[in-house]
Amino acid sequence: MAKSHSGGTQLRQVLRLFALFGHPIRVVIFQRIARVPASAGELERTLPISRTAVVQHLKRMESEGLVRATSQGRKRVYSVRPEGLAPLARWLTAVKGSPP
């Protein structure tokens, strides 16, 4: 049975999300800004990595549509974009509905 183009696209999106969350610090950052939006500097003060590294992780998550940055004065505050997890939610629903 041939896979549909949209099915392949969805699987690639899911694999990118798995790869993104394969880095433990990104999971921690995502969890923290899911609770309370924060700037890179605020996150850096609570993590064992530099501000530059925090920014790199945030930019990667932003490029995948998982977080958004809004300007508040001179700083950028990051928050979660729940819709960024939609490919993963759809995939989990499809897997759950598949016969064993």
Residue, then its C-alpha position, 0 to 999 in steps of 0.5 A: m500500500a502506497k503512503s499518501h503525500s500528506g501522511g509522509t509530510q505528517l510523519r516528517q513533522v512528527l520526526r522533527l518534533f521527536a528530534l527537537f525534544g530529544h535534547p533534554i534542555r529543550v524539554v526543560i525550556f519548553q516545560r518552563i515557558a509552558r507554565v510562565p512565558a520568559s525571556a532568554g535571560e530569565l531562563e538562563r538564570t535557572l539553567p546550567i547553560s549560557r544565554t547564547a545556548v538558551v537563545q539557540h534552543l529557543k530559535r530552533m523551537e521557534s523555527e519548528g513553530l513550538v514557541r513564539a517570541t513577543s517584544q516587551g521593551r528591549k527583551r523578547v519573551y517566549s511562550v508556547r504555541p500549543e498548535g505547534l504540537a498538533p502534528l504530534a497530537r494527530w499522529l498519536t490519535a492515528v496510532k491509538g486508533s490503529p489496530p494492534 
